[in-house]
Amino acid sequence: MRLRPLEERDLPTCVVWMGDRDVTRWLAAIGEPPTLEEERHWYERRRSDPDSVMWGIETVNGRLVGNVELRLTPAARRAEMGIVVGEKSEWSKGLGTDTVRLVLRYAFQELGLNRVELTTDEDNARAIRCYEKCGFVREGLLRQHRLIDAEFGNTLVMGVLREEWRRRERGNGK
C-alpha cells in the first residue's frame, strides 16, 4: 500500500463509502451520507486548512481504498488521527495497520510531534487491535458519548507518545 494526496477526483468514491452503513457505523463525524457537493465542501475546507494533513490510501495496484488524516495542534506538538478504510473487501488484511504505522513515522520523524491521539468506539474491536499493534495506549473512556443507531455508545480515547513509538521501533529492529 501507499499514501498519496487525496484529490478531488477521489470524492465520488468517498461518497460511495459514506453511503455504506457498514463503513459509517464506525465514523463519529458522519450523520447522514453526504452528497458529492457536501463532500467537495469538506474536501476544500480540509485542503485549505494548514493544520490538516490528508492522504488517500492506495493498494499496490493503485486502487483507492481509504483515507487518513492528521489534524495538527502545532503549538502542543500533537495531532488527532482519523482513518477510514472504505473498501470492505480490504478489511482485516493489515492495510489499516500499515497505514497507521506509516502515518506515525511521518508524524514523529517528519513533523516532530510528541503525541498522536484518536478516538474510537469502545466496541470497534478491529480498530482497537490495529491501534494497539501500532503502539496506541487506552487512555480513557467517554461514557455514553455517541448516539449510534438510537443507542448510546462509549468512546475510547487512545494515544501514543513519541518516546513510546521510538522504543517500539527500536524493539522491532527498525
C-alpha positions in Angstrom: 0.0 0.0 0.0 1.0 3.6 -0.3 -0.2 7.0 0.8 -0.8 9.8 -1.7 -2.5 13.2 -1.5 -6.3 12.8 -1.5 -7.6 14.5 -4.7 -10.8 15.9 -5.9 -11.2 13.1 -8.4 -11.4 10.7 -5.3 -14.5 12.3 -3.9 -17.1 10.2 -5.8 -15.5 7.1 -4.3 -15.6 8.7 -0.8 -19.3 9.5 -1.3 -20.0 5.8 -2.1 -18.2 4.8 1.1 -20.1 7.3 3.2 -23.3 5.8 1.8 -22.5 2.4 3.2 -23.7 1.9 6.8 -21.2 -0.8 7.5 -18.4 1.8 6.9 -20.0 4.8 8.6 -21.1 2.9 11.7 -17.6 3.5 13.0 -17.2 7.1 12.0 -18.1 9.6 14.7 -18.3 12.6 12.4 -20.8 11.2 10.0 -24.5 11.7 10.3 -26.5 11.4 7.0 -24.5 10.3 4.0 -23.0 13.4 2.3 -23.8 14.4 -1.3 -21.0 14.9 -3.7 -21.3 18.7 -3.2 -21.1 18.3 0.6 -18.1 16.0 0.2 -16.4 18.6 -2.1 -17.1 21.3 0.5 -15.5 19.1 3.3 -12.5 18.4 1.0 -11.9 22.1 0.2 -12.1 23.1 3.9 -9.6 20.4 4.8 -7.3 21.1 1.8 -7.2 24.8 2.7 -6.5 24.1 6.4 -2.8 24.4 7.2 -3.3 22.2 10.2 -4.7 19.3 8.3 -2.6 16.7 6.5 -4.7 14.2 4.5 -3.8 11.2 2.2 -5.6 8.7 0.1 -4.7 5.1 0.9 -4.0 3.0 -2.2 -3.3 -0.6 -2.8 -0.2 -1.6 -4.6 -2.2 -1.7 -7.9 -3.3 1.9 -7.4 -6.8 1.4 -6.2 -8.1 3.9 -3.7 -9.4 2.1 -0.6 -9.5 4.7 2.1 -8.1 7.9 3.6 -6.3 9.1 6.6 -5.8 12.5 8.2 -3.8 14.2 10.9 -5.4 17.2 12.4 -2.5 19.1 13.9 -2.2 21.3 17.0 1.3 22.6 16.3 1.7 24.7 19.5 1.2 21.5 21.5 3.2 19.3 19.0 0.3 16.8 18.8 -2.2 15.6 16.3 -5.5 13.8 16.2 -5.6 11.0 13.6 -8.7 9.8 11.7 -8.7 6.9 9.3 -11.3 5.1 7.2 -10.8 2.0 5.0 -13.9 2.4 2.9 -13.5 -0.7 0.7 -14.9 -3.5 2.8 -13.1 -6.1 0.6 -9.8 -4.7 2.1 -10.9 -5.0 5.8 -8.8 -7.3 8.0 -5.9 -7.5 5.6 -3.5 -5.4 7.6 -3.9 -2.3 5.4 -5.1 -0.1 8.4 -2.1 -1.2 10.5 0.4 -0.5 7.7 -1.3 2.9 7.1 -1.2 3.8 10.8 2.5 2.8 11.1 3.4 5.0 8.1 1.4 8.0 9.4 3.1 7.6 12.9 6.5 7.6 11.3 5.7 10.8 9.4 4.2 12.4 12.5 7.1 11.7 14.7 10.1 11.8 12.3 9.0 14.5 9.8 6.7 16.7 11.8 8.5 16.3 15.1 5.2 15.7 17.0 5.3 14.5 20.6 1.8 12.8 20.6 -0.8 11.4 18.3 -4.2 10.7 19.6 -7.5 9.3 18.4 -11.0 8.2 19.5 -12.8 5.1 18.5 -16.0 3.3 19.6 -15.4 1.0 22.5 -16.8 -1.9 20.6 -14.7 -1.4 17.5 -12.5 -4.4 18.2 -10.9 -4.5 14.8 -9.7 -0.8 15.0 -8.6 -1.2 18.6 -6.5 -4.2 17.7 -4.9 -2.2 14.9 -4.1 0.8 17.1 -2.7 -1.3 19.9 -0.4 -3.1 17.4 0.9 0.3 16.4 1.6 1.4 19.9 -1.5 3.3 21.0 -2.5 3.0 24.6 -6.0 3.2 26.0 -6.2 6.5 28.0 -9.8 7.0 28.9 -13.4 6.2 28.2 -16.1 8.8 27.4 -19.2 7.1 28.7 -22.4 7.3 26.5 -20.5 9.7 24.3 -22.1 8.9 21.0 -25.6 8.1 19.8 -25.3 5.1 17.4 -28.4 3.5 15.9 -30.6 5.2 18.6 -28.4 3.8 21.5 -25.7 5.5 23.4 -22.2 4.1 22.9 -18.9 4.7 24.7 -15.9 6.3 23.0 -12.4 5.1 23.8 -9.6 7.7 23.9 -6.2 6.4 22.8 -2.8 8.0 22.3 0.8 7.2 21.5 3.8 9.3 22.6 7.0 9.9 20.6 9.2 8.2 23.2 6.9 5.1 23.3 6.9 5.0 19.5 10.7 5.2 19.4 11.1 2.4 21.9 8.7 0.3 19.8 10.5 1.0 16.6 13.9 0.1 18.1 12.4 -3.1 19.5 11.2 -4.0 16.0 14.7 -3.7 14.6 14.0 -0.5 12.7 
